[in-house]
Amino acid sequence: MCGILAVLGCVDNSQAKRSRIIELSRRLRHRGPDWSGLHCHQDCYLAHQRLAIVDPTSGDQPLYNEDKTVVVTVNGEIYNHKQLREKLTSHQFRTGSDCEVIAHLYEEYGEDFVDMLDGMFSFVLLDTRDKSFIAARDGIGITPLYIGWGLDGSIWFASEMKALSDDCERFMSFLPGHYYSSKRGELRRWYNPPWYSEHIPSTPYDPLVLREAFEKAVIKRLMTDVPFGVLLSGGLDSSLVASVASRYMLQSEAACQWGSQLHTFCIGLKGSPDLKAAREVANYLGTRHHEFHFTVQEGLDALEEVIYHIETYDVTTIRASTPMFLMSRKIKSLGVKMVLSGEGSDEIFGGYLYFHKAPNKEELHQETCRKIKALHLYDCLRANKATSAWGVEARVPFLDKEFINIAMNIDPEWKMVRPDLGRIEKWVLRNAFDDDQKPYLPKHILYRQKEQFSDGVGYRWIDGLKDHANEHVTDAMLLNANFIYPENTPTTKEGYYYRAIFEKFFPKNAARSTVPGGPSVACSTAKAVEWDVAWLKNPDPSGRAALGVHECAYEEAVDAKNANLINGTTQKPQEGILEKTTTAI
């Protein structure tokens, strides 16, 4: 990942202003420690902090067209850049950078070229001939982008909020799948896939079509000129990414440079579910596996730094970001600059445990659409910023443009959890890779129950966070939270604790408005909480809050006590909540 900052239409274009732009751009240097670039044209500035992944020697930014009248600063990867270059034979390319095609596509097609890009990206392009500019973000929001407005009439764009929050009167998250045109003066949606309307599809499920689409998504993300690996938790999604990457590694260009053995990485508390499962998958696939441990205290010590980098106070995101943040530092210390990760699968296939309670296929499909549209506020934000904090790029094959279209066009009846038919969550994905002739994964891994990353690194992690928050937030503080934080009022001590840290770094009203709110169970949207009345009594985003679904689910004391009399499970008290300690059969 790289870091971009663009300021357009400044009243002040003095040397002091240039120095200020450089200072603000430096706040993004963790995203791109390899090189810094700045282009100034009258009252417009385009700054760039580069993480060199493709063409490290000549791909420094900003990038230009032939006569340097078109300037572009980009964060991201364009996976189809070679195919696009073939359409631009009349243009002269100066670098091997995948992002240079953007400047030439603009020359050739004007502003309506964004949908031609296949990749993850945020960019700002300045046409110095008429001082017009456009800014755009990829369809899902895999790469972060913010837009802001200065009191002097200037408009700002930045990869992270920290680069513009001090100098903008108002700012917000730039909407995924949109572009801003200075000629039109407004945001417009360029990303219009069939699923976006939330119309219920009826295409029959074809496991081979789904499998081939995912394999293509993984293969195209092996485009790299630097060492890379896979984040492997041992769950279904990351295991499939690792399996496909390992299977096609020999055929990739990357193998010529970095060898044919795939590197995999996992983190957890000692004895955590993820560590054990990841080790087993790595052994099965024959990867060079790197296992990292962290303690609850080390995670707690990192919280302030994590919130500064991730720029959120959302409880679920912070829980999962902290181990990912710690792991990314270890990965970078090994000289690795790019990783593949499994985000997006649960949103596309209804993989979160609360989907077990989806009342019908229509509501399931609409919920998956809502979840995908909100990814830029949650998992995409976490995966990108937690890794970018240490100069590591995360690529997410499940969010491939073509793969999403195929997966979201399947009749959602196939995604429904049907115990009577032997279908658990994400059955369509599991079944697509259930190949007895050339198996991708061991059966018990292929059919392992969904475990959220914040849970899988060790249940003691979330319990430790709650205990830590209880020590720092009093009952009186939480009781008066609606007066201190009237917008998105925290409802738990853990949420209050994160909010206080966030406000220290980002005190403006605009900053707190970039973070979503509302009740959630096991990562559900607020709408899906209505699926089960019991969830309203225990709105915790952990997967263990999916009562009656997760094998180690929370249970209210009375219900658990009654269940204990019936099935003989052993239980222990914990802050008024009982937790099963035996595995469900």
C-alpha positions as CSV (number, residue, x, y, z in Angstrom):
1,M,0.0,0.0,0.0
2,C,1.0,3.6,-0.6
3,G,-0.2,6.8,1.0
4,I,-1.6,9.7,-1.1
5,L,-2.5,13.3,-0.2
6,A,-3.8,15.8,-2.7
7,V,-4.8,19.4,-2.0
8,L,-6.4,21.3,-4.8
9,G,-7.4,25.0,-5.0
10,C,-5.3,26.4,-2.1
11,V,-5.4,30.2,-1.7
12,D,-1.9,30.1,-0.3
13,N,0.8,28.5,-2.5
14,S,3.8,29.8,-0.6
15,Q,6.8,27.8,0.4
16,A,5.3,27.6,3.8
17,K,2.2,25.8,2.3
18,R,4.5,23.4,0.4
19,S,6.3,22.6,3.7
20,R,2.9,22.0,5.4
21,I,1.8,19.6,2.7
22,I,5.1,17.7,3.1
23,E,4.6,17.6,6.8
24,L,1.1,16.2,6.5
25,S,2.1,13.7,3.8
26,R,4.8,12.5,6.2
27,R,2.0,11.3,8.5
28,L,1.4,8.6,5.9
29,R,5.0,7.5,5.5
30,H,4.3,4.2,7.4
31,R,2.1,3.3,4.4
32,G,4.9,3.9,1.9
33,P,8.4,4.0,3.4
34,D,10.2,3.4,0.2
35,W,10.0,6.9,-1.5
36,S,8.3,10.2,-1.2
37,G,7.1,12.4,-4.1
38,L,5.4,15.7,-4.5
39,H,4.1,17.5,-7.6
40,C,3.1,21.2,-7.3
41,H,1.2,23.0,-10.0
42,Q,0.1,26.6,-9.0
43,D,-2.4,26.1,-6.2
44,C,-2.6,22.3,-6.5
45,Y,-0.4,19.7,-4.7
46,L,-0.2,15.9,-5.3
47,A,1.9,14.0,-2.7
48,H,2.8,10.4,-2.5
49,Q,4.4,8.0,-0.1
50,R,5.4,4.8,-1.9
51,L,5.5,1.2,-1.0
52,A,7.2,-0.4,-4.0
53,I,5.6,-3.7,-4.9
54,V,5.6,-3.7,-8.8
55,D,8.6,-2.2,-10.6
56,P,10.4,-1.0,-7.5
57,T,13.2,0.7,-9.5
58,S,11.3,3.1,-11.8
59,G,7.7,3.3,-10.6
60,D,8.0,6.3,-8.2
61,Q,5.1,8.6,-8.0
62,P,3.4,10.9,-8.9
63,L,3.1,9.4,-12.4
64,Y,2.6,11.3,-15.7
65,N,1.5,11.1,-19.3
66,E,4.0,11.8,-22.0
67,D,4.2,15.6,-21.8
68,K,3.5,15.7,-18.0
69,T,0.3,17.6,-18.4
70,V,-1.6,14.9,-16.6
71,V,-0.5,14.0,-13.1
72,V,-1.7,11.1,-11.0
73,T,-1.0,9.9,-7.4
74,V,-2.3,6.4,-6.8
75,N,-2.6,4.0,-3.9
76,G,-3.3,0.4,-5.0
77,E,-2.7,-2.3,-7.6
78,I,-4.2,-2.5,-11.1
79,Y,-4.2,-6.3,-11.9
80,N,-5.2,-5.9,-15.5
81,H,-2.6,-3.2,-16.4
82,K,-0.9,-5.4,-19.0
83,Q,-4.2,-5.9,-20.9
84,L,-4.9,-2.2,-20.6
85,R,-1.5,-1.3,-22.0
86,E,-2.4,-3.4,-25.1
87,K,-5.3,-1.0,-25.7
88,L,-3.0,2.0,-25.4
89,T,-0.4,1.2,-28.1
90,S,-0.2,4.9,-29.2
91,H,1.0,5.9,-25.8
92,Q,4.5,6.0,-24.5
93,F,5.0,4.4,-21.0
94,R,7.9,5.7,-18.9
95,T,7.8,3.0,-16.1
96,G,6.7,-0.6,-15.5
97,S,4.3,0.5,-12.8
98,D,0.8,-1.0,-13.0
99,C,-0.6,2.4,-12.0
100,E,0.8,4.4,-15.0
101,V,-2.1,3.2,-17.2
102,I,-4.4,5.5,-15.3
103,A,-2.9,8.7,-16.8
104,H,-3.0,7.3,-20.3
105,L,-6.5,5.9,-19.9
106,Y,-7.7,9.4,-19.0
107,E,-6.1,10.8,-22.1
108,E,-7.7,8.2,-24.3
109,Y,-11.2,7.9,-22.7
110,G,-11.7,11.0,-20.6
111,E,-13.2,10.7,-17.1
112,D,-15.3,7.6,-18.0
113,F,-12.5,5.0,-17.7
114,V,-12.6,4.0,-14.1
115,D,-14.8,0.9,-14.7
116,M,-12.0,-0.5,-17.0
117,L,-9.7,-0.9,-14.0
118,D,-9.6,-4.3,-12.3
119,G,-7.9,-3.9,-8.9
120,M,-7.9,-2.1,-5.6
121,F,-7.2,1.6,-5.9
122,S,-7.7,5.2,-4.7
123,F,-6.3,7.9,-6.9
124,V,-6.3,11.6,-7.7
125,L,-5.6,12.8,-11.2
126,L,-4.9,16.4,-12.1
127,D,-5.2,17.7,-15.7
128,T,-2.9,20.8,-15.7
129,R,-4.2,22.0,-19.0
130,D,-7.5,23.2,-17.5
131,K,-6.7,22.5,-13.8
132,S,-9.6,20.0,-13.7
133,F,-9.2,16.9,-11.5
134,I,-10.9,13.6,-10.7
135,A,-10.6,11.3,-7.6
136,A,-11.9,7.7,-7.5
137,R,-12.0,4.7,-5.2
138,D,-12.4,1.1,-6.0
139,G,-15.8,-0.5,-6.0
140,I,-15.7,-2.1,-2.5
141,G,-13.4,0.3,-0.8
142,I,-10.5,-2.0,-0.3
143,T,-8.1,0.9,-0.2
144,P,-9.0,3.8,2.1
145,L,-9.7,7.3,0.9
146,Y,-11.0,10.5,2.7
147,I,-12.3,13.7,1.2
148,G,-12.2,17.1,3.0
149,W,-12.9,20.8,2.5
150,G,-10.8,23.7,3.8
151,L,-12.1,27.1,4.8
152,D,-10.2,28.6,1.9
153,G,-12.3,26.7,-0.6
154,S,-9.7,24.0,-1.1
155,I,-10.6,20.3,-1.5
156,W,-8.5,17.6,0.0
157,F,-8.0,13.9,-0.5
158,A,-6.0,11.5,1.7
159,S,-5.5,7.8,2.3
160,E,-5.9,8.3,6.0
161,M,-7.8,10.8,8.1
162,K,-4.8,11.9,10.1
163,A,-3.3,13.6,7.0
164,L,-6.2,16.1,6.6
165,S,-8.2,16.2,9.8
166,D,-6.3,19.1,11.3
167,D,-6.5,21.3,8.2
168,C,-10.1,20.6,7.0
169,E,-13.2,22.1,8.4
170,R,-15.2,19.1,7.3
171,F,-14.2,15.7,6.0
172,M,-15.7,12.2,5.5
173,S,-14.9,8.8,4.1
174,F,-14.9,8.9,0.3
175,L,-17.7,6.5,-0.9
176,P,-16.5,3.3,-2.5
177,G,-17.3,2.8,-6.2
178,H,-17.6,6.6,-6.7
179,Y,-15.6,9.2,-8.4
180,Y,-15.4,13.0,-7.8
181,S,-15.2,15.3,-10.8
182,S,-14.2,18.9,-10.4
183,K,-16.1,19.7,-13.6
184,R,-19.3,18.3,-12.2
185,G,-18.6,19.3,-8.6
186,E,-20.1,16.1,-7.1
187,L,-19.6,12.4,-6.3
188,R,-21.0,9.9,-8.8
189,R,-21.2,6.2,-8.6
190,W,-19.3,4.4,-11.3
191,Y,-19.6,0.9,-9.8
192,N,-22.9,-0.6,-10.8
193,P,-22.8,-4.4,-10.5
194,P,-26.0,-6.4,-10.8
195,W,-26.1,-7.3,-7.1
196,Y,-26.0,-3.6,-6.0
197,S,-29.8,-3.2,-6.4
198,E,-30.3,-6.1,-4.0
199,H,-32.6,-7.8,-6.5
200,I,-32.9,-11.5,-5.6
201,P,-30.9,-13.6,-8.2
202,S,-32.0,-17.0,-9.5
203,T,-28.8,-18.4,-11.2
204,P,-28.3,-22.1,-10.3
205,Y,-25.3,-22.9,-8.2
206,D,-22.3,-24.3,-10.2
207,P,-19.5,-25.3,-8.0
208,L,-16.9,-25.5,-10.8
209,V,-17.7,-22.0,-12.0
210,L,-17.3,-20.6,-8.5
211,R,-14.1,-22.5,-8.0
212,E,-12.5,-21.4,-11.2
213,A,-13.4,-17.8,-10.6
214,F,-11.8,-17.8,-7.2
215,E,-8.6,-19.5,-8.5
216,K,-8.3,-16.8,-11.1
217,A,-8.8,-14.1,-8.4
218,V,-5.9,-15.6,-6.4
219,I,-3.6,-16.1,-9.4
220,K,-3.9,-12.5,-10.6
221,R,-2.9,-11.3,-7.1
222,L,0.4,-13.1,-7.3
223,M,1.6,-10.1,-9.4
224,T,4.6,-8.9,-7.4
225,D,8.3,-8.0,-7.6
226,V,8.8,-8.3,-3.8
227,P,8.6,-11.2,-1.3
228,F,5.1,-12.1,-0.2
229,G,3.0,-14.6,1.7
230,V,-0.5,-15.5,3.0
231,L,-2.1,-14.7,6.3
232,L,-3.3,-18.1,7.5
233,S,-5.6,-18.4,10.5
234,G,-6.6,-22.0,9.7
235,G,-10.2,-21.1,9.0
236,L,-11.9,-21.8,5.7
237,D,-11.2,-18.5,3.9
238,S,-7.5,-18.0,4.6
239,S,-6.9,-21.8,4.1
240,L,-8.5,-21.7,0.7
241,V,-6.4,-18.6,-0.3
242,A,-3.2,-20.4,0.9
243,S,-4.2,-23.7,-0.9
244,V,-4.9,-22.0,-4.2
245,A,-1.8,-19.8,-4.0
246,S,0.4,-22.8,-3.1
247,R,-1.1,-24.9,-6.0
248,Y,-0.4,-22.2,-8.6
249,M,2.8,-20.8,-7.2
250,L,5.1,-22.7,-9.6
251,Q,3.3,-21.2,-12.6
252,S,3.6,-17.6,-11.3
253,E,6.3,-15.1,-12.3
254,A,6.8,-14.5,-8.5
255,A,8.2,-18.1,-8.2
256,C,11.1,-17.2,-10.6
257,Q,12.2,-14.5,-8.1
258,W,11.2,-15.8,-4.7
259,G,11.1,-19.6,-5.0
260,S,8.1,-22.0,-5.2
261,Q,7.5,-22.5,-1.5
262,L,4.7,-20.3,-0.2
263,H,5.2,-18.5,3.1
264,T,2.3,-18.4,5.6
265,F,1.8,-16.4,8.8
266,C,-0.4,-16.8,11.8
267,I,-0.7,-15.1,15.2
268,G,-2.5,-16.0,18.4
269,L,-2.3,-16.4,22.2
270,K,-0.5,-19.6,23.1
271,G,-2.9,-22.5,22.7
272,S,-5.4,-20.6,20.6
273,P,-7.7,-22.3,18.1
274,D,-6.2,-20.5,15.1
275,L,-2.6,-21.5,15.9
276,K,-3.4,-25.2,16.0
277,A,-5.6,-25.1,12.8
278,A,-3.1,-22.9,10.9
279,R,-0.2,-25.2,11.7
280,E,-2.2,-28.2,10.5
281,V,-3.1,-26.5,7.2
282,A,0.5,-25.3,6.6
283,N,1.8,-28.8,7.2
284,Y,-0.8,-30.2,4.7
285,L,0.1,-27.6,2.1
286,G,3.9,-27.8,2.7
287,T,4.3,-24.0,3.2
288,R,7.1,-22.3,5.1
289,H,5.0,-21.4,8.1
290,H,5.7,-18.6,10.6
291,E,3.8,-18.7,13.9
292,F,3.8,-15.7,16.1
293,H,2.6,-15.4,19.7
294,F,1.4,-12.4,21.7
295,T,0.2,-12.0,25.2
296,V,-3.0,-10.2,26.3
297,Q,-0.8,-7.5,27.9
298,E,1.1,-6.9,24.7
299,G,-2.2,-6.4,22.9
300,L,-3.4,-4.0,25.6
301,D,-0.2,-2.0,25.4
302,A,-0.7,-1.6,21.6
303,L,-4.3,-0.4,21.8
304,E,-3.6,3.4,21.6
305,E,-1.3,2.9,18.6
306,V,-3.8,0.6,16.9
307,I,-6.6,3.1,17.3
308,Y,-4.4,5.9,15.9
309,H,-3.6,3.8,12.8
310,I,-6.9,2.2,12.2
311,E,-8.9,5.4,12.9
312,T,-12.0,3.9,14.4
313,Y,-13.6,3.2,17.7
314,D,-15.7,0.3,16.5
315,V,-15.4,-2.5,19.0
316,T,-15.2,-5.4,16.6
317,T,-12.6,-3.7,14.4
318,I,-10.3,-2.9,17.2
319,R,-10.5,-6.4,18.7
320,A,-9.4,-7.9,15.4
321,S,-7.0,-5.1,14.3
322,T,-4.7,-5.5,17.3
323,P,-3.4,-9.0,16.6
324,M,-3.2,-8.2,12.9
325,F,-1.3,-5.0,13.7
326,L,1.2,-7.0,15.8
327,M,1.5,-9.7,13.2
328,S,2.2,-7.2,10.4
329,R,5.2,-5.8,12.3
330,K,6.6,-9.3,12.6
331,I,6.0,-10.0,8.9
332,K,7.7,-6.8,7.9
333,S,10.7,-7.7,10.0
334,L,11.1,-10.8,7.8
335,G,11.4,-8.7,4.7
336,V,7.9,-9.4,3.4
337,K,6.0,-6.5,1.9
338,M,2.8,-8.1,0.5
339,V,0.3,-10.7,1.9
340,L,-2.9,-12.3,0.6
341,S,-5.8,-12.3,3.1
342,G,-9.2,-13.9,3.3
343,E,-11.5,-10.9,4.0
344,G,-14.9,-10.7,2.2
345,S,-15.9,-14.3,2.1
346,D,-18.3,-14.1,5.1
347,E,-20.1,-11.1,3.7
348,I,-20.5,-12.7,0.2
349,F,-21.6,-16.1,1.4
350,G,-23.4,-15.4,4.6
351,G,-20.6,-16.9,6.7
352,Y,-21.1,-15.2,10.0
353,L,-22.8,-17.4,12.5
354,Y,-25.8,-15.1,12.8
355,F,-26.8,-16.1,9.3
356,H,-28.0,-19.4,10.8
357,K,-31.0,-17.5,11.9
358,A,-31.8,-15.9,8.5
359,P,-35.6,-16.3,8.1
360,N,-35.6,-16.7,4.3
361,K,-33.4,-16.4,1.2
362,E,-34.6,-12.9,0.5
363,E,-33.4,-11.5,3.8
364,L,-30.2,-13.4,3.6
365,H,-29.3,-12.0,0.2
366,Q,-30.2,-8.4,1.3
367,E,-28.1,-8.8,4.4
368,T,-25.1,-10.0,2.3
369,C,-25.5,-6.9,0.1
370,R,-25.6,-4.6,3.1
371,K,-22.5,-6.3,4.5
372,I,-20.5,-6.0,1.3
373,K,-21.5,-2.3,0.9
374,A,-20.2,-1.6,4.5
375,L,-16.9,-3.5,4.2
376,H,-15.0,-0.3,3.7
377,L,-16.0,0.7,7.3
378,Y,-15.0,-2.6,8.9
379,D,-12.9,-5.5,7.5
380,C,-11.4,-3.6,4.5
381,L,-10.4,-0.7,6.8
382,R,-8.9,-3.2,9.3
383,A,-7.0,-5.3,6.8
384,N,-5.6,-2.3,5.0
385,K,-4.6,-0.1,7.9
386,A,-3.4,-2.8,10.3
387,T,-0.9,-4.0,7.6
388,S,-0.1,-0.6,6.2
389,A,0.9,0.6,9.6
390,W,4.1,-1.4,9.1
391,G,4.5,-0.9,5.3
392,V,2.8,-4.2,4.3
393,E,0.2,-4.5,1.6
394,A,-2.8,-6.8,2.0
395,R,-4.6,-8.2,-1.1
396,V,-8.0,-9.8,-0.8
397,P,-9.0,-12.3,-3.6
398,F,-12.5,-12.8,-2.3
399,L,-13.2,-9.2,-3.2
400,D,-12.2,-9.6,-6.8
401,K,-14.7,-7.8,-9.1
402,E,-15.6,-10.8,-11.3
403,F,-15.7,-13.2,-8.4
404,I,-18.1,-11.1,-6.5
405,N,-20.4,-10.9,-9.5
406,I,-20.5,-14.7,-9.9
407,A,-20.9,-15.4,-6.2
408,M,-23.6,-12.8,-5.7
409,N,-25.5,-14.0,-8.7
410,I,-26.1,-17.5,-7.2
411,D,-29.7,-18.1,-6.0
412,P,-29.4,-17.3,-2.3
413,E,-31.4,-20.4,-1.4
414,W,-28.1,-22.3,-1.8
415,K,-26.5,-20.0,0.8
416,M,-29.1,-20.8,3.4
417,V,-28.0,-22.9,6.4
418,R,-29.9,-26.2,6.1
419,P,-29.0,-28.7,8.8
420,D,-31.5,-31.1,7.3
421,L,-29.5,-31.2,4.1
422,G,-26.1,-31.1,5.8
423,R,-25.4,-27.5,4.8
424,I,-23.5,-25.3,7.3
425,E,-22.5,-21.7,6.8
426,K,-20.7,-21.1,3.5
427,W,-21.6,-24.5,2.2
428,V,-21.5,-23.4,-1.4
429,L,-17.9,-22.4,-1.0
430,R,-16.9,-25.4,0.9
431,N,-18.5,-27.7,-1.6
432,A,-16.9,-26.0,-4.5
433,F,-13.5,-27.0,-3.1
434,D,-14.4,-30.4,-1.9
435,D,-12.4,-32.4,-4.4
436,D,-11.7,-36.0,-3.5
437,Q,-9.3,-36.5,-6.5
438,K,-7.1,-33.5,-5.9
439,P,-8.1,-32.2,-2.4
440,Y,-7.5,-28.6,-1.6
441,L,-7.7,-29.1,2.2
442,P,-8.4,-31.8,4.8
443,K,-12.2,-32.4,5.2
444,H,-12.3,-31.2,8.8
445,I,-10.6,-27.9,7.9
446,L,-12.8,-27.5,4.9
447,Y,-15.9,-27.9,7.2
448,R,-14.5,-26.1,10.3
449,Q,-17.1,-23.8,12.0
450,K,-16.7,-20.1,11.3
451,E,-14.4,-18.4,13.9
452,Q,-14.0,-14.6,13.9
453,F,-10.4,-13.5,13.8
454,S,-10.7,-11.7,17.2
455,D,-12.1,-14.9,18.7
456,G,-9.8,-17.3,16.9
457,V,-6.6,-15.8,18.2
458,G,-7.7,-16.9,21.7
459,Y,-10.9,-16.3,23.6
460,R,-8.8,-14.9,26.5
461,W,-8.1,-11.9,24.2
462,I,-11.6,-10.5,24.2
463,D,-12.1,-11.4,27.8
464,G,-8.9,-9.5,28.6
465,L,-10.1,-6.5,26.7
466,K,-13.3,-6.4,28.6
467,D,-11.6,-6.8,32.0
468,H,-9.1,-4.0,31.0
469,A,-12.0,-1.7,30.1
470,N,-13.8,-2.4,33.3
471,E,-10.7,-1.3,35.3
472,H,-10.6,2.1,33.5
473,V,-14.3,2.9,32.9
474,T,-16.5,3.3,36.0
475,D,-20.2,2.7,36.1
476,A,-20.8,6.4,36.5
477,M,-18.8,7.2,33.4
478,L,-20.9,4.7,31.3
479,L,-24.1,6.0,32.9
480,N,-23.3,9.5,31.7
481,A,-21.9,8.4,28.3
482,N,-24.8,10.0,26.3
483,F,-23.9,13.4,27.7
484,I,-20.2,13.0,26.9
485,Y,-20.7,11.3,23.6
486,P,-24.1,12.2,22.3
487,E,-23.3,10.9,18.8
488,N,-22.8,7.1,18.5
489,T,-23.0,6.8,22.3
490,P,-21.0,3.8,23.6
491,T,-23.2,1.2,25.4
492,T,-20.4,-0.9,27.0
493,K,-17.3,0.0,29.0
494,E,-15.1,-1.5,26.3
495,G,-16.7,0.8,23.7
496,Y,-16.4,3.8,26.0
497,Y,-12.7,3.0,26.5
498,Y,-11.9,2.9,22.8
499,R,-14.0,6.0,22.2
500,A,-12.0,8.0,24.7
501,I,-8.7,7.1,23.0
502,F,-10.1,7.9,19.5
503,E,-11.3,11.3,20.6
504,K,-7.8,12.1,22.0
505,F,-6.3,11.6,18.5
506,F,-9.3,12.8,16.4
507,P,-11.4,15.4,18.4
508,K,-13.4,16.9,15.6
509,N,-17.1,16.1,15.0
510,A,-16.3,15.1,11.4
511,A,-13.9,12.4,12.7
512,R,-16.4,10.6,14.9
513,S,-19.0,10.7,12.1
514,T,-16.7,8.5,9.9
515,V,-17.3,5.5,12.3
516,P,-20.5,3.5,12.0
517,G,-22.7,2.7,14.9
518,G,-25.8,0.6,15.9
519,P,-26.3,-2.7,17.6
520,S,-24.6,-5.9,16.3
521,V,-24.5,-9.6,17.2
522,A,-21.6,-11.7,15.8
523,C,-20.9,-8.9,13.3
524,S,-24.4,-8.5,12.0
525,T,-25.9,-5.3,10.7
526,A,-28.5,-3.6,13.0
527,K,-31.3,-4.9,10.8
528,A,-30.2,-8.6,11.2
529,V,-30.3,-8.3,15.0
530,E,-34.1,-8.4,14.6
531,W,-33.8,-12.0,13.4
532,D,-33.7,-13.4,17.0
533,V,-35.2,-11.6,20.0
534,A,-32.6,-13.2,22.3
535,W,-29.9,-11.3,20.5
536,L,-31.4,-8.0,21.7
537,K,-30.4,-9.0,25.3
538,N,-26.8,-9.6,24.4
539,P,-25.6,-7.3,21.6
540,D,-22.0,-8.3,21.5
541,P,-20.1,-8.4,18.1
542,S,-18.2,-11.6,19.1
543,G,-19.1,-14.8,17.2
544,R,-19.8,-16.3,20.6
545,A,-22.8,-14.0,20.9
546,A,-24.6,-16.1,18.3
547,L,-26.5,-18.0,21.0
548,G,-27.4,-21.5,20.1
549,V,-25.0,-21.5,17.1
550,H,-21.4,-21.1,18.2
551,E,-19.9,-24.2,19.8
552,C,-18.6,-22.0,22.7
553,A,-21.5,-19.5,22.7
554,Y,-22.2,-17.0,25.5
555,E,-25.4,-17.8,27.3
556,E,-27.5,-15.9,29.8
557,A,-27.2,-17.3,33.3
558,V,-30.8,-18.6,33.5
559,D,-30.8,-20.2,30.0
560,A,-27.4,-21.8,30.5
561,K,-28.4,-23.2,33.9
562,N,-31.5,-24.8,32.4
563,A,-29.5,-26.1,29.5
564,N,-27.0,-27.6,32.0
565,L,-29.8,-29.6,33.6
566,I,-30.8,-31.0,30.2
567,N,-27.5,-31.8,28.4
568,G,-25.0,-32.0,31.2
569,T,-22.5,-29.4,29.9
570,T,-19.9,-28.0,32.4
571,Q,-20.0,-24.3,32.9
572,K,-18.2,-21.5,34.7
573,P,-19.5,-18.0,35.8
574,Q,-18.1,-14.9,34.1
575,E,-19.4,-11.4,34.9
576,G,-23.0,-12.6,35.0
577,I,-22.7,-14.6,31.8
578,L,-22.1,-18.3,31.6
579,E,-19.9,-19.8,28.8
580,K,-20.0,-23.4,27.7
581,T,-16.7,-25.2,28.2
582,T,-17.5,-28.3,26.3
583,T,-17.6,-28.7,22.5
584,A,-21.1,-29.1,21.1
585,I,-21.7,-32.4,19.4
